[in-house]
Structure formats: C-alpha cells, structure tokens
Amino acid sequence: MQIYTVGGAVRDQLLGLPVEDRDYVVVGATPEQLIKQGYRPVGKDFPVFLHPRTQQEYALARTERKQGRGHQGFVFHTGQDVTLEEDLQRRDLTINAIARDAEGQLIDPYHGQRDLAAGILRHISPAFGEDPLRVFRVARFAARFAPLGFSIAPETLTLMRQISASGELATLSAERIWQEMHKALSGPAPQVFIRVLRECDALVEILPEVDALFGVPQPAQYHPEIDTGLHVLLCLEQAAQANCDPIVVYAVLLHDLGKALTPTAVLPAHHGHELSGVPLVQAVGQRLKVPKKYTELAEIVSEWHLYAHRAMELKPKTLLKLLESTDAFRRPARFMQFLQACEMDARGRTGLADRDYSQREFLQQVFRAAADIDMAELVKNKLPGPDIAASIYSERLAAIRVMTKEYQTGQSI
C-alpha cells in the first residue's frame, strides 16, 4: 500500500501559495485493509476514508467510465490493480495531476510541472469533455490564477465549447453551478470567470441575462467603454480589487440586467433599466437557487443605484425615500454593501477607475443623521402607532435637511 499527496495541495505548494486542503490517494489497498487500520469510510460513490487521527480524506485509487449524462454519469472502479498514473489520468487538468510520495518525490506523468511553469491550463485527455462541470472548474481556475498570468490552452477551450454545444451543461444541478460561481466571485478575478464562460459559449446557457448585455451600447459620455457587457467586467474587476464580499460582487454582476431589455430605437439611452432589471435578478436567483440575501441585495442595487449616483442632487424627501426603500434603518450593514456596490458601478468605466465617489460618504452621513434621532423621546410621549410613525418620519426628514444644508455649506466654503 502506498499513499500519495495529490491535486491542489501539490499544485499550490509548487506555486508558492498557501495550502488549505490536502487530498490523498491510496494505491494498492482494499477497503478492508484501511478499515482494519482505523480509517472510517465516508464515500458514497467510491471509497473515501477519514484518517483515524487527522480526519483528512484518503481515497482509493480509481478509474472512471462515462455511462450516463451529466457530472454524475460515471461508474468508478477501484482495486489493488489501479495504478497511480491511471488515477491521475481521470483528473481534469495537468496541473492538478501531480502527486508527491512520502519521501517528497514528485510523480508527474502528464507534465503538470511544465504547464505550471508556462502558466497553462491544459486538459489531460479527451475524457475531459465527458464532464460538463469541468467548464466551470477551468473558468474558475482561470480566474483564480489570472494574477499569475495563467491562460487556457486553445485545445482545452475548444473542448469546453464542445461541451457547451452538447447540451450537457443543462444536466448540472443549480447547487453545483452556484458553488463554482460563488468560489469565483470570492476570488481575485471574477471578471475572468465570466469572460471565460462567454468565450466557451457557456455564459449564454447558464446566465443568459448577463450574456445579453454584451454588444448593448451605453452613452459614451457616461460610459467610455460603451459596451454594457464590458462595463460589467470592469465593475467586477473593481470589486475584486476593493476586496468586496462575494455578496457585493454578485450584486455588481447583476446590477445592469435591465439594459438588455432596452428597445433598440432608444439606444444608447436606458431609461428605466433599473426597475426593469429587478425581475431578471429574481429569475437568476430562482434558477440557480442563489441564497436569499444575495438576491435581495442585488435587487436593491438594480433598482436604486442611480439614486445613489445622483445623491447630491436629491431632495431630503427623496433621500429619506432611498433609505426607507432599501430598509437601511433595519439593515444598516446591507445598506453599506449597497453603497459599496454602487461605487464599484461608478468606478467600472474605462479611464474612470480612480474617480472620486463622494456619494458613498455623503449617503453614509445622511443615514447617520436620520438614524440618530431620539427615538426614546418619541416613544416616551406614548403616541398612537400611526402618530409615532409620522413623528419618526418628520424627525428623520428634519435631521436630513439639517445635515444636507451643513454639507452643502461645507462644500461651498
């Protein structure tokens, strides 16, 4: 029996990156042997065991054969006769098919080290095309390693297009797609993830609402990049550079969906796109089973982001309407995420990445002024319910009026 460290742990160590998870493959053993040594079986589709002390996963070497459709349409074979090379061959990319033995020696039958040095994401064998999930995995790896200069081998991108054309992407569960997407949105280059999906014709299958934005023009005076799809990619890049939480990155991704619905006759103007995008945001959330809090933030960013951009021009009543409509008083943390998403929208424009976005600080001040009214004093008066609500509204509006006047005075000095 021989045990090897495999996959991401070897790859990341060779790249000089932190190693978070370690995977092990066991060659020449049976389930009975591992159980006898104290390993606990946990695998359903194929034998995976937890180490008796470390609780890390050890999988028996296996081969696989395509039998049905989709990501799970495989039958697996494990046995003492399965070699390490056979186990590595079933993996997706050469850089993920490097093993390390107990003495620290590398086993690299598919030249993963060469591709690591060249910054190439390359499939191992034509069997790559049998698993539709690999389209998303490669797009995610491209996004993760984009800062290191990695690119996808042309022949691998061709296979990814063939997978998209096969219809097999439709067999993937919404949960699995969201899992890959969430990892990409949490990474250093989510814009690369979206770009790769579009390059291999997968974006139109999974996120047609986003794919439809490419080629839609916007007014050049506000959007020097003109193309709405490119604007979204620039916004995602800004969000990643600002280390935004993935919930904010997701809202940025969907903030302009309504622009794809604009009638051709009125382009490049997009009047009302904010509100028309909300049903599309909801449709994406339902289709991909996105967590509710992600969809809720994306909805308010879609509907209200232009109000944030015009914050200094808004009347006190309209500012209070913005706070109430976004539920800022009950969910202040989400309101701050809303403002951050709006800032990424403003910065995600060619040549304007470093523009000042004082609207964010201004709206934070507006919120604090309205939230700091003396609620205890109003409650102490023991007014009936409707009267309390009206009094709260009046107090908040008065506080905003004072604050905006002070702000304008300070700006003019």
N, C-alpha and C positions, 0 to 999 in steps of 0.2 A: 504494500500500500504506500502510495506517495501523495503528498499534499503540496499544492502549489497556490501561491497568491496570484490572482488573475484580475483582468479587467481594469476598472477605473483606478484602483489603488496603485497598480504598477504604472499605468499611464501618467497619472498626476505626479507621482514621485519622480518620474523621468523628466517631467516638465518643470519640476521645482515648485509644484503647487501643494497646498495643504491636502493631506489625505484624510477624508472624513469617514468613509466606509471601506471596509476590506471584505473582499469576496474570496472564497477558497474553493478549489475543485479537488476532488479526491479521485485518484486513478488507481485501479486495481483492487478495489474493495467492494464488499457487498453490504447491503443494509444491515444484515445480521451482525457483521463484524463491527460496524460503527455503534450499533445499539449496545453490543457487548462491552464496548469501551466507554459507555456512558453518554453517548450522543443521543439527543432526543429528536425523533422525526417530526417535521412540521410541513413538508411539502405535500401538495395535493396532486399536481400533475406529474411531478417527478420527484425523486428522493432528495430532500434537503434536510439537513440536520443541524441542530444547535449544539455548539461545543459545551461540554458539561461545566466548564469554568467561565469562559469568556462570553458565552451565549451568542457568539458570532456564527454566521451561516456557513455551512460546508455542504457543497452539492456534489453528488456523484457525477463523474464524467458521463456525458451523454451525447447521443446524436439525435437528429430530428428529421422528420419527413413530412412534407406537406400532404394533408389528407382532405382538408375542407377549406372553406373560405375564411378570410379574416386573420386577425392577430392570433387567435387561439386555435386555428385549424391545423394543428400539428400533432403528430404522435411522436413520442420520445422513446428512445431505447437506452437503457443503462445496463452496464455489465462490466465484469472484470476485464473484458476484452477491448473496451473502448479506450482508445489512446488519447493522450493529451492533445495531440495535433488534431484529432477528429473533433474533440470537444471545442477547441479554439476555432475550428473552421465554421462552426454554426453561428458564430458571433457576427455582429453587423459590420464593424469597421476594423481595418488592420491595426489601428492604434489601440483598439480595445481587445486585441487578441494576442497580447504579450503576457507571458507567465514568468513567475520567479520561483525558484525552488528553495528548499530550506537552507541551502548554502549561499543563496543570494545570486545564483547564476540565472541569466535571462534565457528563456526559450521563446524564440520569435520566428516561427515558421512562415509567417506571411508578411514579413518585412515591415512591421509596425514602427520600429525604431527609425527606419529610413523615412517613413511618411511623417513621423513626429518631427524629425529634423527639417523636413521640407515644408511642414505646415499644410499637409494634405489630408483631407477626409476622404478615404477611399474604401469601397466595399471589398469584401474578401472574395466572394464568389457570386455567380449568378443567382444563388439561393437567396441573396439579399432581397430580390424582387418578390419573394413569396410572402413577406411580412409587411403589410401596409403601415404598421406602426413605425417602421424604420424611416419613413418620410419625415415624421415629426421628430424622431430622435436625431437624425442628421441635421435637420434645421436647428434644433436646439444646441447641438454641439457646435454648429457653425456660429451661433450667437454667443455661446459661452467662450469659445476660443478666438473670436474675432479680434480682441485686443492683442492676441499673439500673432495675428496675421494669417490665420488658417483660412483655407478655401476648400471648396468641394471639387473633387476630381470630375472632369467633364463626363466620363463614362458613368460615374455614380449618379450625377444629375440626370443623365439620360434614363437610367433605371428608375429614378424617382418619378420622372414624367410618365414612364410606362405604368407604374403603379397607380398614379393618379388617373390615367386613362382607362385602367382596368375596371374601375368601379369599386375596388376593394376598400377604398377609404370609407365608404358608407357602412362597412361592417364593423368599424371601430366603435366602441361604446363612447358615449358623451363623457363619462367619467375619466376614461383613459386619455381622451384628447385634451380635456381640461387639465389633467395632471401634467402633461407635457407643456401645455401653454403656460400654466402657472409658473413652472420652473423657468421658462424662457422670459416671462415678464419679471421674474425676480433676478435675472442675470444682468450682465454688463452691457448687452447689446440687443434688446428686444426687437429693435428695428430690423436687425439682420434676420431674425427668426421669421418675421412677416415677409421680408423681401425674398428669402429662400423659398418659402411656401408659394409665393407668387411665381417665382422662376420655374418651379416644377409643376405648376398648374394645380396645386393643392389648395391654395387660398380660396379660389372660386368654389371649391367643393365644400369647404369647412366654414369659411367666413365670407360668403358672397357679398354681404353688406359692406365689408371693408374692401374687397376686391373691386367693387363697383366704383369706388372713389378714384381709382387711377384713370387718368385721362379727363377728369372733370375739372374745368378751369375755374379759377377764382380771380378777383380783381387784382391786377398786378401792383397797385399802389399799397395794398394791404398785405399781399402775398407775392413777393418777388419770385418765389418758386413756381407760382401759378397752379401747378397740378395739385389737386387735393390729396391724392394718394401720397405724393412726395411730402406734402406738408405733414401728414400723419407720421411718416417715418422720421421726419426731423423732430417732431414733438416727442416721439418715443426716445430718440437719441438724447434729447434734453432731459427727459425724465430719468433716464439711466444715469446720466452724468450728475444729476442732483440727488442720486440715491433715493429716489422716491419709493415708497412702499408699493408692492405689486398691485394693491387695490387702486392706487392713484394711476399707475401705468395702464391698467386695464381701462379706467375711465378716459384716459388720454387717447387710447387706441380707438374708442368708440365715439368720441365727442362730436365728430362732424358727419355722422352717418346720413343725416338728413340731406346733405348736399348732393347725394347721388339721386335724389328724387326731384331735384330742381328741373323744371321744364327747359328744354333746350333753347326755346325762344327768349328766355330772360337771362341766360348765362352771359357773363360770368357772375352776375349778382345771385345771391342766395337768400332772399328774404323769407324768413320763417323757417329756415332749416333747423333751428334749434329745437322747436317743438315737434316738427315732423320727424326728427331723428329718434324721439323717445320710444315710439312703438318698435322701431328697429332694434334699439338697445334691449328692449324687453324680449323681442324674438330671439336674439342671440343668447340671452340668459336662459331662456326656457329650453332652447335647442341643445345647448351644451351643459345644461344643469349647473350653471355658474352659481356660487354661493350668493344668497340674497343680498348681503351687504355690498358685494361688488356691483351688482346690478343697480342697487339704489343709488350709490354714489355716481355711477355712470349716467343714470337718468338725470340727476340734478345738474351734472356738468353739461350734459347735452342741452338741457332746457335753459340754463341760466348763465352760461359762460359769457355771453355778450353783455349781460348786465354787469358782470364783474369788470369786463374790459372798459365799459363806459362809466365806471363807478363815480368818477369825479364830476360827471355831468348830471348825475341823477339827483332828483329832489329828495328831501328827507323821507317823504312818504314812500317813495319808490325804494329807497334803501331799506326801510323797515319791511316793505313787502318782500324784498330779496331775503332778508334774514328769516322772516316767518315762513316763506315758501320753501326754503332749504332746511327748515327745522333747526336753525342754528342754536336757539336757546336751549333746546333739549339735547342736542347732539353737537356740541361745540367742536369736538375733535374732528368729526366728519366735515364740519364747515371749513376747518383749516385744511383738510385734504382737498376740499372743493377749490379753495383758493390756490393751492399748490398746482392742481391740475390746470386751472385757468392760466397760471403763469407759464406752465410748460407749453400751452397752446400759443401764448403770445411770443415765446422765445423760439418756437419751432418754425422759423421762417428764414429763408436764405438771407444771410447778412445781418440778421437781427437777433442772433443768439445771445448777445450781451446787452440787449436793450434793457433799459430801466423799466421795472414793472412796479411802480409805486402804488398801484391799485391794491396790491395784496396788503401792504402795510396800512393803507387808508381804510380798507374794509375791516381789518382787524381792530382798528381804533373805533370804527363805527360800532362793531359788535360789542366791544368792551364798554363803550358808553351806554349802549342800550341795555346791556346785561347787568350793569352795576346800579340800577335804580333800587331804591329802598323798598323791597317787596314786603318786608316786615311791617313797615308803616302802613302800607295799603291793607294788609290783612288785619292789622290791629283795628282798623276802622270798621271791620265786620260788615262790609258792604255785601249785598246780594251778589251771586255769581256773575251775572251779566255786567253789573256795575264794576266789579273787580276787574273783569277782562277789559272793559272800556278804560278804566283808570290805568291799568298796566300799559295799554296801548298808548294812551296820552302821555304818560311819563316817559316811555321809551322814545316816542316821537320828539318830545321836548329835548331829551338828552341828545338825540342825534342832531337836532337843529343847532344846539349849542356847540356840539363837537365839530360839525361841518363848518360853522362860522369861524370857530377858532382855527381850524385847519386852513381855511381859505385866507384868513388874516395872516397866519404864519407864512403861507406861501407867497403872499404879496409883499412881505417885508424884505 
